[in-house]
Amino acid sequence: MTDTVSFSVAHRGIQHQLSLDLDGTLGELYATLEDLTTVPPTFQKLLYKNNPKTAHDEMTLREAGIKKGTKIQMVGSTLQELDGLQAKEAEERKRNRILRERALKAPVKVRSTGSASTTDHQYRFHELTPLPHLPNPDSALAVLRRLSDDQAIRHVMQLHKFSVGVLTELDPRERPDLLGLNTNAGQEIKLRLRTDSYDGFRVYSQVRRTLCHELAHNVFGPHDNDFKELNSQLNREVAEFERAAAEGTHRLHAGDLYEPEALENEALTSHVLGGTPLSSRNDSVEDRRRRILEAALGRLQKEEEELESSCGTAGPAS
């Protein structure tokens, strides 16, 4: 007698009610879901309570922990969506190649007030790659592009001659313990962009601080004093660049966008316990700015300690 189990699989807001043999395989379930959603089995990811970490096609539904009433959330993109994403990436690579060729052919200027140099194309992220099997890869690509175009990040990459082959994302379900990972000293940097439940993206400023941490691993592998000194320097340079840009002392290149994060807006209006507002003290504007920057860096140091415990980079060749 066949032992069947009834359960549901949700994909992009649509509930699919299934009733299958408990001794049937996950491969058969994947094939059924492909018929229902057009998502190929290799791109399907099933999320449910107590799902095994080492699932394979020959595992039975019983072995996979699927029971009566189990609610499964499936994520994954169709071939049509993947083709569209790949076409966009190909167009982006073509555009970058044309810009790079134009830059190489352009005459070298002794003095310039804004045009990008060839080093702008050398010290950068050469490829941006979201994970195609996760929801909304276009949105993930937009976050990666925002990081790549961030003026403060571009500033420190030029300053320290950082070059990164691929900037991509970490799957929160596959590596829940990590926020960032640098492979082979900049060959690839992976960042946790998404929330654990795939329903949104992490705060941009937090992702960017993780990126600064992983960029420091381009030079130093272990979290030793040399690494911490460089990492603090990168965060300080990002903060100083944004402060200077907000004051108008940095001239941005034509077409560049600047989006200040206002590191310490609240510090300007915060109160000292039992005292007066910081902004009303009889000190100079420069003293006030320095105190704001020091407060921001103090908070960054605490966040960096938390980042170290969530960083998968153990050394240059990890």
Summary of the structure (lengths in Angstrom):
residues: 318
radius of gyration: 24.2
end to end distance: 51.6
largest distance: 86.2
contacts: 895
relative contact order: 0.09
helix: 43%
strand: 16%
